[in-house]
Amino acid sequence: GSLVVQMQAEAASVKNNTPTPTTTNYGFSLVKQNSKGYPEARFERPTPLPPIFQPPELSEADFNITAAGEAKNISRGAKASTTDAALSLAGSIYSWRNQGVLVVEEGQLTVGDKTYSVESGRGVFNTKTKYGLLIIQIRVVDEGSKQYLALLQGRVEPTESEGVYNVSFKAQMVRLAGIYLLKLDGTLETTTTLRTYSISTLGGTWDHTTITIKVEESPLAANYTDAVIKAIRTWNDTLRVFASQYSDYSYLSNIVLKLTDSDDANVKIRFTDEGKFRIGGETQTSFKESNIFKNITVTVRVGSRYTENVVYAVTLHELGHALGLGHTDIPEDLMYPVLTSWGLRSVGISTLDLYGVAQIFGWLPNGTPDGFNVPRVVTLPVSIPYEVVEGS
């Protein structure tokens, strides 16, 4: 009753770009359950160990994982950013009553003034034992006298347990996501975790910069119009701030969301009450050309007794869609598809969201969207830190 996590190592010379693949088993045996009925992960040291990666002395207790109700503890993996990153990650991947996919994204690793590509990989959860089998591909970067192991870590999607969204487990996994720089002796080069922040788009853009918004009249609209006005103001403010901070995207200051009463508004927002204790949003887009939006309709579904702050958070998210943004898998981000209590506490527009809008409106410096292709996925460059942007 065990699974072995395999880590695929690929040694490559950056100078001649001729990779020599090797595969090594790092011996993580996942035990079905402990005496209390909860799952455990047990570390079994393989022999012989490859010379490029000598793990530290670890006991079986270092890899125990407790799951009671939700994933309360991801054990040593929660501290991976300052400990033994590779071993901690592989020993801590676990899915509590989950079925999903572990994805190691393609990414880029910057060392000094040079950028190298990072391999991708993926694994799947075993639906019977509920454990994850993760394949991680490692590339050795040879830059003169410097040699590093670039380890691109995984994320979990989706995370549902018995039909209930497992926020705790997802959050732990996201904290593990990132690239670690390790020396060839296995020690960390830095305690800074470099994560890849990406967001999808709707594949379209507007052919003008003043985007008009109308809130359709309804009994609910009167209660929530202030939340819409606040959300519009927040987007306008943060677009200007981002444009002033990053001169390459100064054209974002030309984009304005504007409330209007006209039936010809670009974006129409309607509030509906389903009579349930739930809230959500839906965006419907129509195109007048293959890449140019014609109009967008946003439906905000509000249940009973939701506060203005909750509606503000949902509207802020839906306005992101109105600008052409899709979703991201960063739980703390505004454009994460599920609104959580964590999301409400930290709601705000991030540099990832704003950089995404900059790419959607990347035609502005040329003056016309003709022939402009909107990227389907946008990745925040390492030169721009991921953070929430405060309005002016």
Order of alpha helices (4+ residues) and beta strands (2+ residues): beta-beta-beta-alpha-beta-beta-beta-beta-beta-beta-beta-beta-beta-beta-alpha-beta-beta-beta-alpha-beta-beta-beta-beta-alpha-alpha-alpha-beta
